[in-house]
């Protein structure tokens, strides 16, 4: 069984011809288009009438013994597949699988409904197509667009604007924010709280009012228990298409360009700017007031304390170009081995 029907509603079956069209793939040798596929599944547990995918060459052996009826695959791996398997050739087999799986398991939105326990200010403008769960609080002059879902116990503070087709999980708090269309906020997300801003002298620390907002673009996903502080004067900005994992901290005035990927437990200090398509690996720490160029990538657990040029890959602490980092790691290993031999 690929998915538990208690939690996931399957909208299949679909013919392979339909799936190939949706997924932007081509059926190899144009055979098998009429076969009905009932579900998606990983190669090792797929059975008859399942479609699967291959991305990594590490799984070629599993591919060779898989019982899946069909598989999304790059053309360079065709010869490793069982002869009985129908192959859907794609330059990006994982993307094709994602498109297909989204047809079998689309994001579901409940029928329009407002739970009687929700506390909603009379000045709030909520589209009639929205679904609002128990104990939600919606403040004054909030605007919520079409087909939105607000999860149980979430709080939408006064003045917040939320676009169409946005899904907000349970126990989310949002203030001082403007949120676009097709946004997904997982449980426990915190958006718009004041940033970590204070002035200090010998007598103590004096809080600086945080007078900016958070602006989140379209098609953004923010993982569970992530926090995005509002700006101190400038806005904190999350660009269109960004994917932010769980437990991420984004400080005040930070700007993310379009389609950035920020992996779990990353911390970005205030006023740092990321260009488009930047990738930060898990547990990366980024100092404040830096510029990270478009297309740059930073390896997991690195510490960024200087600007990074566009398209550069860095790693280590402090982070520097990845080839230098690997060279340094290899040299350090040799030094330790030499020292160990001397001591022996």
N, C-alpha and C positions, 0 to 999 in steps of 0.2 A: 504494500500500500504506500503510495507516494505522499499522500496528505491525509490528515485526519478529518473526515467529514463533519465532525463535531465543531471544528473551528474554521473550515474553509469550504466554500461553495464552488463546486466545479460546474462550469457552463459548457463543457464539451458534450458530445464529441464534435470534432471538426475534421474535414478531409485534409490530407497532406497538401493537396493543391491550394486549399484555402490558407493553410498555415504558411506555406511557402510564400504566398503573395503578401500576407500580413508581415512576415518576418524579413522580407527582402532577400530571400534565399532562392537558389535554383535547384530543382530536383535533379540529381545526377542521373544522366542517361534518360531523363524524362520518363521514368517508370515509377509506378506506385502512387500516382497522384490521387487516385480514387480511394485509397486506404483510409479508413476512419481511425483517428487517434483519439483516445478517451482521456489522456492525462499526460502530464510531464513528470519526469523523474530522473534522478542521477543515474549514471550508467550502471553502477553496481547493483541497484535495486530495481531498475526498470524491467518490466516484463512485456509481454505481447500487448500491442496497442498503446504503448507509451512512446513518447519522443524524448530524447535526451540531447546532450551536447558534449563536445570535447573542446577544451581550450588549451590544456597543458599536456605536453608530450609525456609527462610522468604517468599519465593514465592510459597510455596506448595499450598496455596489457589488459587492463580492465575493459577497454573498448573491444578488444578482440574476442572477449568471452561474454559480452553484454547480450542480454536477450531483448533489448529495446527493438521495437519495430522500425524506428527511424532515429536519425541523429543529425544535429547541426554540426558541421565539420568544415575545417579549412581544407582546401583541395590537396594540400601537401600530405595529409594524413589518410587519404582515401584508401590506399592499399592495405591499411591496418584494420579496416572494418570487416566484420563478417559479411560474407557474400549475400546473406539473406536480408541484411539491413538496408533500408532505403536511406540514402544520404542526401541531405539538404546542404548544398555547398554555399558557404558564406565567407566573406573576408573577415567578418567579425561574428564568429559563431555565438559568442556569449550575448552580444546585443540581439542577435536573431532569436536566441532562446528567451531572452527577457521579453521581447515583443510577443512571442508566442505564449509564454506563461501568463502574460497580462490579459490575454484573451480568455484563457481557461479560468483565470482567477482575477477578474477585474476588481478594482477598488470599489467597494460597495458603499453606497450612501443610503441611509434609511429614508423612508417617506417623511415628508415635512411633519414636524412634531415639536412641541415645546412642553417639557415636563412641568407639571404644576408646581414642583418644588423650586423651579428656577426663579431667581430674583432678578427681574429685568426692569430697569428704569424706563419710564414712559417716553422719554426723549430718544431712546435707542431706536435706530432704524434697522430692522432685521428682515431680510427677504423672506417671503412666505414659504420658500422651498427649503428652508434650513431645518436641521434636526438638532435639538438641544436637549441634552441629557440631564439627569437629576442634579440639583444643588449647584447649578451654574449661576454665577453672578455676572451681570452685564451692567456696566455703569452708564452714566449720562452721556448722551450724544455719540454713543458708539454706532458705527456703521458696519453691517455684516452683509456681504453679497450673497449671490445665488448658490444654492446647493452646498452650503457649508455644514459641517458637523462640529459641535462643541461638546467635548467629553465631560463626564461627570466631575463635579467639584472644581471646574476651571473658573478662573476669574479674568474677565475682560474689563480693564479699568476704563474710566471716563476718557472719551475722545479718540479711542483706538479705531482705526479703519482696517477692515479685513476684506480682501477681494473675493472673487467667485471661486467655487470648487475647492475651498480650503478645509483641511481636516485638522482639527485640534484635539489632541488626546486628552485623557483625564488628568486632573491635577496640574494643569498648565496655568501660569500667570502671565498676563500681557499688560503692559502699560506703556505710555509714551511711544507708541509704535504705529507705523503704517505698513501693512502687509499686503503683498500682491495676490495674484491668482494662482491656483493649483499648488498651494503650499501645504506641506505636511509637517506638523509639529508633534513629535512623539511625547509620551507621558512625562510629566515632570519638567518640561522645558520652562525656563524663566527668561522673559524678554522685557527689557525696558527698565529694569531696576537701576538705581543710580550707580555710577561707576566708582571706582576706588580712587577718589580724588580728595586730597587734603593738603593744606599748607602747614609747615611745621617750623617751630623755633624752640628755644630752650624751655618755653613755658608749656609746650604741648603741641597737639595736632588740631588743626582747625579745618572743618569740613568745607569744601568748595561746592556750592550748589551746581548740580549737573543739569544743564538747561537744554540739552539736545534731545534727539529722538533716536529711535531705531527704524531704519527703512529696509524692508526685506522685499526683494524682487519677486518675479514669477518663477514657478517650478523649482522652488527651494525645498529641501528636506533638512530638518534639524532633529538630531537624535535625542534620546531620552536623557533627562537631567542635564542638558547643556544650558549654559547661561550666556546671554548676550546683553551687556550693559548699554544703557543709552549714552549718547554723547555728552560731553561736558559743555559744549557750545556748538561745535560741529556735530553732525549726525554720525552715528554708527551705521554703516551701510553693508548689506549683504546682497551681492549682485545676483542677477538671474541665473538659475540653473545650479547654484551651489549645493553641494552635498556635505553636510556636517554630521559627524558621527556622534555617539553618546559621550557624555561627560567632557564636553569641550567648553573652555572658558574664553570668551571674546571680550576684551576690554573696551573702554569708552573710546570713541572716535576711530576705531578700527574700520578699515574699508577693505572689503573683499570684492574683487572684480567678478566677471562672469565665469561660471562653471568651475569654481575652485572645489577641491576635495580636501577636507580637513578631517583626519582620522582621530579615533578616540583618544581622550586625555591630552589633547593639545591645549596649550595656553598661549594666547596672543595678547601681549601687553598693549597698553593704550597708544593710539595714534599711529600704529603701523599700517601700511598699505600693501595689499597684495594685488598684483595684476590679474589678468584672466588665466584660467586653467592652471593655477598654482596647486601643487599637491604637497601637503604636509603629512608625513607619516606619524604613526602613533606616538604619543608622549613627547612630541617636539615642543620645545619652549622657545618662544620668540620674544625678544626684547622690544621695548617701545620705540616709537618714532623711527622705524626702519621702512625701507622700500624693498619689496621682493618682486622682481620682474615677472612679466607674463611667461608662463610655461616653466617656471623654475620648480624644482622638486627637492624636498629635504627628507633624508632618511630618518627612520624611526629613532626616537630617543636622542635626537641631536639638539644642540643649543645654538640658536641663531642670535648673534650679537652684532652683526654688521649687515649692510645692504647686500642683496644677492642680485646679480645681473639676470636679465631675461634668459630663459632656456638653460640655465646652469643647474646641475645636480650637485648638491652638497650633502655632507654628513659629518658626524663627529661632534665633539664639544671642546672648544668652540667649532662651529660648522665651517668647513672650507671645501673646495672642490673635491668631488668624490674620489677621483684618481689619486690625488695627494693623500686623502684619508686612508685609502686602502694601502698605499705605499708605506705610510707611516705605521699603520697597524702591523704590516709584515715585518718592517724593520724592528719594531718594538718586540715582536715575538722572537726574532732572531737574537736580540740582545738578552732577553730573558733566558733563552735556551743556553746561550754562551755562559751567562752568569751561573746558571744552574749546574753546568758541567764543571765549571771551576770549583764550585763549592763541593761537588761530589769528589 
